[in-house]
Amino acid sequence: MEYWQAFVLGIVQGLTEFLPISSSAHLKVVPALFHWNDAGVSFDAVIQLGSIVAVVSYFWKDLSNITLGSIEAIRKKQYKSQEFKLAIAIALGTIPILFGGLLIKVFIKDYDNSPLRSLTAIAIASIVMSSLLALAEVFGQRGDQQEKRHFHRVRVIDGILMGLAQAMALVPGVSRSGSTLTAGLFLGLDRVAATRFSFLLGIPAITIAGLVELLSIVKKGFDVGAGQLAVGLISSVIFSYLAIAWLLKFFQTHTTWVFVGYRLVFGALLLTGVGLGWFK
């Protein structure tokens, strides 16, 4: 892998991990489209850690408030505090994707080469999720915007249901942030609240998945040189942070329709490309 390719893939990871368009899909499609050599799962795992660094850094104050507030709530037995509810919502919402990931490890021995990870499957998943996000935008955002629930009104049940939606992202092309954002809109959260909680909910899942993958790879050895890994990691951190900040600001005044359209076009082009043999 060339250094500039590592930098580009870091950008792809950084932007697509948090925008509702699927990082796993783009990390598979971009090298295939340009006929690059496969970077390997070790490279993907390392640059995913860059996204973890970015989201933890961006939400450090929120994470500190939730952690300290939960400890204080337990000490004083004030279990109705919002910080405690958020902590429980994140904890319970993380269980479905961890359980689903465990089932995949146990029952699908060669998941990397399974039909679920084919370009055709990714295209179909992108189109389906585009349709669901469109429905969430139409039906979830009906009524007076003043009635939409803001972040301080996130409930435990929101965490559980958005966690179930997050588990769908085990299928490449679904998008973890896209599935949780869609669920949040259906539940009546405003766009910023749904996006913000989606990012917080994703921290444990992304961290655990990245570390587990990295530990298994360390035992086997890396497919890419240390220099390329460092370039991809730094690129991922920078562009992940920028994507988080931009998306939260974007949803203050815009809808999700641009992502609905992007995912629909992406899926359609991907199906066309597979049929015409564009990909390696």
N, C-alpha and C positions, 0 to 999 in steps of 0.2 A: 504494500500500500504506500502510495506517495503521501507526503506530509499535507499537501493541499487537499487530497481526498479525505484524509482524517479530519481536517478542519471543516470541510463541507459536511461530512457526516455528523460532526459535532453540532453544526448549525441545524441540521435536519432534526436531530434528537432534541435539541433545546427548544426549537419552535413547535414541534409536533407533539411533544410530551404533554404540553399544557393547553395548546389550542385543541379544540374538539375535532381533530381530524386523524388521529391514530399515528403514534410514533412507530410502532412495529410495522405498520403497512408501508410507511415511507422509507424506513431503513431497509426494507426488503426491495422496494420498487426502484429506488434511486440507483443502487449499484447494478441492478438487473437492466435498467433502461440504458445506462451508459456503458454497459459491458465491463464493469470493474470486477476485479477479483473479490470474492466474498471476504469481508473483514473478519467473519467468525463471531461466534457467540461471546467470546472473551472481550472483544472490542465493544460490542453492544452493551455488555454488562458494566464495563468501566465507564463508558460515557453516560450511562443511565445514572451512575453515582453522581455525575455532575449535576443532573437535574435535581437530585436529592439535596445536594449542597445549596443550590439556588433557592428551592422552595423553603427549606428550613431557615435560610438567611432572611428571606423576604418576610416570613411569618414568625420570626423569632419572638417578637413582642406578644403576638397572639398565643403562641405555644407556651410562653412563660406565664402569661395570665391564666390560661386554662389549667396548666399544671399546678401553679401555686394556689389558684382559686379552688381547685378540686381538693388539694390537701387541706386547705382551710375549711372547706365544706365538710369533709370527713371528720376533721377534728372537732368542729362545732355541731356536727350532725345536721347541717343545713343542706339537705340533699336536693332541695328545689332550686339551688343557685344555678345560674345559667352556665357558669364555668364547669360545674360538675355534670350538667346535662350534656354539654358539648363533649366532654371527655368520654362519657358513657356512649354517646352517639358515635363517636369516632371508633371506640373500641369494638362495639357491637357491629358497626358497619364494616370493619376490617375482616371479620370472621368469614363471611361468604367467599371472598376471593382467596383467602388462605386455604379454606377447605376445598375449593374448586381446584386450586393449584396442586394440592396434595393428591387429589383424585387423578389428576392428569399424570403426575409423576408415577403413581402406582399402576394405573391401567393403560396408559399410552406410552409404551417404551420408547418409541422413536417419534416423539411429538414434533421435533424440528422438521421432519420430512413427511408429516401426516397431511392428508388432504385439507385439513382445517387451515394449514399455513400456505396453501397454494395461492397463486396470484388471482385465480378465479374466485376462490373463497373470499379473499380480501376484498375484491371488487363487489361481490354480492353483499358482504357485510357493510361496506361503505354506503351502498345504495339504500339498504334497509335502514341503517341508522340515520341517514339523511331524511328519510321519510318520517321516522319517529321524532326526530328533532323538529321537523316542520309541524307535526301534529302538536307537539308540546308548545311550540311558539304560538300556534293558533288557539288551542283550547286552554293551555295552562296560563296564558297571559290575558285571557278575557276579563272583562270587568274593569273597574276603577283601579288604576295603578296604586292608589293610596291603600287599597285593601291588600296588596301583596305583602307577604311576610318578609321582613328584613332579617339581617343576620342575627340580631339579638333575640329573634323569635324562633330560631331553629330548635326542633324538638328531637327527642330520642328516636321516635318513630321515623323521622326524616333520615336519620343516620342509618337505621336498619334497612329501609327501602332503597336508599341511594347506595348502600353497601351491596344489596342484591344486584342492583344495576351495574355496579362496578365489577362484579364477578363476570359479567358478560364480556368484559375486555380481555379475558383469557383467550378469546378468539381474535386473532389479528385482524385489524380492519375495523373493529368495533369502536375503539378509543375509550380509554378509561375516563378521561375528562369529559368526552362527549356523552357517554352513557350516564354518568352521574349528573351532568348538567341537564340532560333531558329529563331524568327522573325528578330533579329538583324543581324544574319548571312545571311539570305535571302536578307536583305536590303544592304548588302555589307560592313558592319562594320567588322573589324578584331575581332578575338575572345576575346582579352583582352578588347577592347572598348565596344563590345556588353555585356560582362559580367559586366564590371564596371558600365555602364549605367543601366543595369538591376538591379543592387543592389541599385543604387540611386533612380531609378523609384519605387522600391518596398518599400522604407522607408515610404512614406505617407500611402500607402495601408495597409502595415503590422501594422503600428502604429494605424491607425483608427480602423481597424478590431479588433485588440487586445484590445484596450480601450473600444470599444462598447461592446464586449463580456464580458470583465471584469466587466464593470458597471452593466450589466444585471445580472451577477452572484453574485455580492456583495449583491444585494437585496435579492437573494434567499438563500445565504449561500454557503460555500465551501464544496465540497465532500471529500477533503483531508486535513490532518492536516497541521498546519503552518510549522512544521519542514520539512515534505516531500516537501511542496511547495518551501521552501527556498533552499533545496538541488537541486531540479529540475531546479530552476531558475538560480542558480550559475553555475550548469553544462551546462545549455543552453548558458549562456553568454560566457563561456570559449570556448566551442567547436564551437559556431557560429563564433567567432572571428578567431579561427584557420582555419575554413573552408573557410572563405572569403580570408584570406591571402594565403592559399595554392592554392585555385582555380585560383586566379589571376596570381600567379607565374607559375602554371601548364600550363595555356594556352599561356604562352609566348613561349613555345617550343613544346607543344603537341596539338593534335586535340581533337575533342569531341567523338571519336569513342568508347572510354572506357565506356562512359555514354550511348551511343547508345546500346552497347552490354548489359550493366547492366540492362537497362530498359526493353529490350526485354526478357532477362532471368527472371527478376523479374516478369514480367507480365505472362510469360508462367508457371513459378512455382506456381504463385498465382492461376491461373486457375486450374492447376493440384491439388493443395492443397484443393481448394474449392470442386472439384469433388470427392476427396478421403476423405474428412472430416477431414483434418488436424487441422482446426481452430475451436476455441470455438465459 
